[in-house]
Amino acid sequence: MRLDVVPIEWVNNVWPSVEPFFIEAAKNSDDYSIEHLKVFATQGSWLLLVMVEEEKVCGAMLVNFFNRPNARIAFVMAIGGKLISTQEVFDQLKNIVAARGATEIEGAARESVARLWRQNFGFVEKHRIVGVKL
């Protein structure tokens, strides 16, 4: 399996094959619809990564990069399908985001995903995000 970066000029061509992987993530979000995810990907605001196995896309991820005073964050905005379930693939993710200057990887996750990432890849809880609509 390999994790590939989708160049911005190919996002529209690839989107129909990755959109199904993001539907569940969009359903669980009050912030972003599936259409929003596509806009951020096609504009290049978020990096689209695809998991490829035997030349077939089997998962996808959208990553937003931003800077803090002491770190550059690769924040996983949406994820779906078969992705970083192995150390080899997670190492590919680390290499891809490090090549874009990231010094940390973060993501908001449901408890089950957070537990998996803690156990398999050494993630630690940094923040617990809560919100209220006004």
C-alpha positions in Angstrom: 0.0 0.0 0.0 1.1 3.5 -0.7 -0.1 6.9 0.3 0.0 9.4 -2.6 -0.4 13.1 -2.8 -3.0 14.2 -5.3 -1.7 17.3 -7.1 -4.2 20.2 -7.1 -4.7 19.9 -10.9 -5.9 16.3 -10.5 -8.3 16.8 -7.5 -11.4 17.2 -9.7 -10.5 14.1 -11.7 -9.9 12.0 -8.5 -12.8 13.5 -6.4 -15.5 11.0 -7.6 -13.4 8.1 -6.4 -12.6 9.6 -3.0 -15.9 11.4 -2.1 -17.5 8.2 -0.7 -14.6 7.9 1.9 -15.5 11.4 3.2 -19.3 11.0 3.5 -19.2 9.6 7.0 -16.8 12.2 8.2 -19.0 15.0 6.8 -22.1 13.5 8.4 -20.3 13.7 11.8 -19.3 17.3 11.3 -21.3 20.4 12.1 -18.6 22.5 10.4 -18.1 21.0 7.0 -20.4 19.4 4.4 -19.1 17.1 1.7 -19.3 20.1 -0.7 -17.1 22.1 1.6 -14.5 19.3 1.7 -14.5 19.3 -2.1 -14.1 23.1 -2.3 -11.1 23.1 0.2 -9.5 20.3 -1.8 -10.0 21.8 -5.2 -8.8 25.2 -4.1 -5.7 23.6 -2.7 -6.4 24.9 0.8 -6.3 21.3 2.1 -4.0 18.6 0.8 -5.7 15.5 -0.6 -4.0 12.2 0.0 -5.1 8.8 -1.3 -4.3 5.3 -0.1 -3.6 3.1 -3.1 -3.6 -0.7 -3.0 -3.1 -2.7 -6.1 -3.6 0.5 -8.2 -7.0 1.0 -6.6 -7.9 3.9 -4.3 -9.0 2.4 -1.0 -9.0 5.5 1.3 -8.5 9.2 1.4 -7.5 12.0 3.8 -7.6 15.8 3.7 -4.9 17.6 5.6 -4.8 21.3 6.5 -1.4 22.9 7.3 -1.1 25.9 9.7 1.6 27.5 11.8 1.8 28.0 15.5 4.7 30.0 17.1 6.7 26.9 17.8 5.3 24.3 15.4 3.9 23.7 11.9 0.8 21.5 12.2 -0.5 19.0 9.7 -4.1 18.7 10.9 -6.2 15.8 9.6 -9.5 17.4 8.7 -11.2 14.3 7.2 -10.3 10.7 6.8 -12.0 7.6 5.5 -11.5 4.2 4.1 -8.4 2.1 4.6 -5.6 4.4 5.6 -3.0 4.6 8.3 -3.7 1.3 10.0 -0.1 0.1 9.6 3.2 1.6 10.8 4.5 1.6 7.2 1.6 3.8 5.9 1.8 6.1 8.9 5.5 6.5 8.2 4.6 7.5 4.7 2.2 10.1 6.1 4.9 11.5 8.4 7.3 11.8 5.4 4.7 13.5 3.2 3.8 16.1 5.8 7.4 16.6 7.0 8.4 17.4 3.4 5.8 20.2 3.6 7.4 21.6 6.8 5.1 20.0 9.4 6.6 19.3 12.8 3.5 17.8 14.3 0.4 15.8 13.1 -2.9 16.5 14.8 -6.6 15.7 14.2 -9.9 15.9 15.9 -11.2 12.3 16.3 -13.9 10.3 17.8 -12.8 8.3 20.9 -12.4 5.0 19.0 -10.1 6.6 16.4 -8.2 8.5 19.1 -7.7 5.3 21.0 -6.4 3.5 17.8 -4.0 6.4 17.0 -2.7 6.5 20.7 -2.1 2.7 20.7 -0.6 2.3 17.3 1.2 5.5 16.6 2.0 7.2 19.9 -0.6 10.1 19.6 -1.3 11.9 22.9 -4.4 13.9 23.7 -3.4 17.6 23.4 -6.8 19.3 23.5 -10.4 18.3 23.9 -12.5 20.5 21.6 -16.0 21.4 22.7 -18.4 24.0 21.3 -21.8 25.6 21.6 -23.9 27.4 19.0 -25.0 30.9 19.8 
